[in-house]
Amino acid sequence: QVRLVESGGGLVQPGGSLRLSCAASGFTFSSAAMSWYRQAPGKERELVAFINSLGGSTKYADSVLGRFAISRDNAKNTVYLQMNSLKPEDTAAYYCNAKGTYYIYWGQGTQVIVSS
């Protein structure tokens, strides 16, 4: 059974930091490209950050470049999203995504609220 379980979301003040985690199971994690997406109320889901299977290549949305960092630990089947200098516009549900040659899997999401 495939599972992607996100954690680490919560309420944080502007300028603060959070680290999201996504624990994967049920597929070969080290072969999957991993991404974080987010969806704010009334908006479409958007790609936030991407990391390839070996962790050697990353990409970021312009809106988070320089503030967020994606990483992965293939030994722990976990991908992370370190979020610094958070802004109110970063408020959204954050979703973990795994993509392989023949599949795409999604987690259930974790909520991030940036507010004073």
N, C-alpha and C positions, 0 to 999 in steps of 0.2 A: 504494500500500500504506500503510495507516494504521499509524503507530507512535507510541507514547508510551513514552519511555525515561526512567525515574527514575534519579537519581544523588544522591550526597551522604549516604547513610546510613552508619552505622558504630557504633562503640562510644564512648560518652561517659560521663563521670562525672556523677552527680547535680549539678544546678546549672549544668551546661554548656550549650552551644549547638551547633546544627547547622543548616545550610541545605540543604534538599532542592530539587532542580531536576527538572523534567519537560519534556523536549524533545519537541515534537509535530511530526508531519509526515503528509502524505497526506490532509489535510482542511483546511478553511478555519478555522484556529485562531481568528481574530478573531471568528468567529461563534459560537463554542462557549463555554458556561459551563464552568468548570473547578472541580474539587474535589479535595481530598485526603481519602482514607479510610485507616483503619488497621484491622488485625486482629491481635489478640494470640492466642497459643496457647490453644485451647479456648474462644475467644470469637467472637461474631459481628463481621462487618465493620461499622465505624461511621464516620459522617461526621465529619471533623475540621474542615474549613474549605471554604468555597465562595467563588467570585468570579464575577461575571457577565462577559459577553463584553467589555464595555468597561472593566471594572475599577472601576466606580463603586460597586459594592455587594458587600459581603462579609458572611459569616456564619460563626460559630464554634460548636463544641461548648462547652458550659459548662465542661467539664474543661480546656480549653486557652485559654479567654478571658483575654486579658491577657498570655499567654505566647507564643502563636504568632501569626504574621502571614502571610497569603497575599497574593501579588502576582503580576502577570503583565506580560510584555513582549511585546506583539503583534508588534513588529518582529522579535523573535527567536523567536517561536513557542514561548515558554517560560513556564511557571508555576513559582512558587517557594513554598516554605514555610519561613519563618524560625522556628526553634524555640528559645526561650530558657527558662532556668530549668527544664531538663528534670528529670523525676522518673522513678523506676524504673517507675511505672505507665504511662509513655509508651512503654515497650518494646513494639514491634510491627513488623509489616511494613506499610509505608506505600505506598499505591497512588494513582496519578494517575488521574483520571477526566475524560473529556470528554463533554459532553452537548449535542446539538443537537436540532433539531426532530424528526429522524427517526433519530437514532442515539445510542448510548452506547458509548464506547470505554474500555478499561482498559489501564493499563500492567502490567508484570510485577512491579512492587513493588521496594522497597528496604528493607533491614532496619535498624532502629534499636534499639540496645541501650543502656539507661541503667543503668549498674552501677558500683559502686566496686571 
